[in-house]
């Protein structure tokens, strides 16, 4: 049964400008589920009445000694749910005669432990955690269709989960992300994202941190600040507000790639103020609307938060979000070629300046 509500911690204290309630419960197999609601919070006492067996599988983490990178082997995930029909979606609310992963009849935003996790606290290896974040109970929604208030609630949920997951023993990096669209590999169409709490620092943030440190040793400068200042003054800005700028990076690897940076250096989402969280929502919803207008069709994308490592390197980090898409033209996808798969040498399909100009010329979302 759900436990009692408690206030969500916000940047300016519990319940500051945006009263949000957090209610935790357990699913039938022991996994945690957490409901997040704006006031007034509903009365909720739904219990998971399914017969589920507790699972303890997790990835085996191996190490590629030649590349110096960890690799997680997660063979147990072959059994995960794959593109079910809408009336069998496991992330929709429970209905009479159709129990789902969410026992309640409705919800605003809900977080639950992944049923097929790569990392889990309950396994002897692959220690960490994998969570699913459902943005809406409406199966037909997407992030771009959320109201600013609901999108802001999602940001607060990301902050709450980042804070909580970073406290787990052995976790080194917390990674909120969204995969959107079948072309990008989504296996559940319901509007949702995920959060991985890694027991190691993955290659992308590890390389960025090393580059930032190397730049400081060589020049004394701040690489993140130099990149952001250069992009804000250059031709690749897509949208901007008082607290955030969205731009196509100079060396974009993907046909469509937009980075969103807060103007103030912060290490992670919990460090954002109320005003900065509001500002992110405005700029992000604007950017997503432009992306969907680019090819007159919902754009498949990965939206990947780049937060500071849990421990080392936090002072050098600058939080940002990277949104990328493999669609290079209507009906055409970028498939990694031999140079990219075999040598790791990316070949850009489009000039970043041209992509930025096209996105600027499209109608974004206002208000």
Secondary structure as UniProt FT lines:
FT   STRAND          6..7
FT   TURN            11..12
FT   TURN            14..15
FT   STRAND          20..26
FT   TURN            28..29
FT   STRAND          32..38
FT   STRAND          60..64
FT   TURN            65..68
FT   STRAND          69..73
FT   HELIX           75..79
FT   HELIX           86..88
FT   TURN            90..91
FT   TURN            96..97
FT   STRAND          109..113
FT   TURN            115..116
FT   TURN            121..122
FT   STRAND          129..134
FT   TURN            139..140
FT   HELIX           143..145
FT   HELIX           148..165
FT   TURN            166..167
FT   TURN            169..170
FT   STRAND          173..180
FT   HELIX           182..184
FT   STRAND          192..198
FT   HELIX           203..219
FT   HELIX           223..232
FT   TURN            235..236
FT   STRAND          237..240
FT   STRAND          244..247
FT   TURN            250..251
FT   STRAND          256..262
FT   HELIX           269..271
FT   HELIX           274..294
FT   TURN            295..296
FT   STRAND          301..306
FT   TURN            312..313
FT   HELIX           314..316
FT   STRAND          320..325
FT   STRAND          327..329
FT   TURN            330..331
FT   STRAND          332..333
FT   HELIX           338..343
FT   HELIX           352..360
//
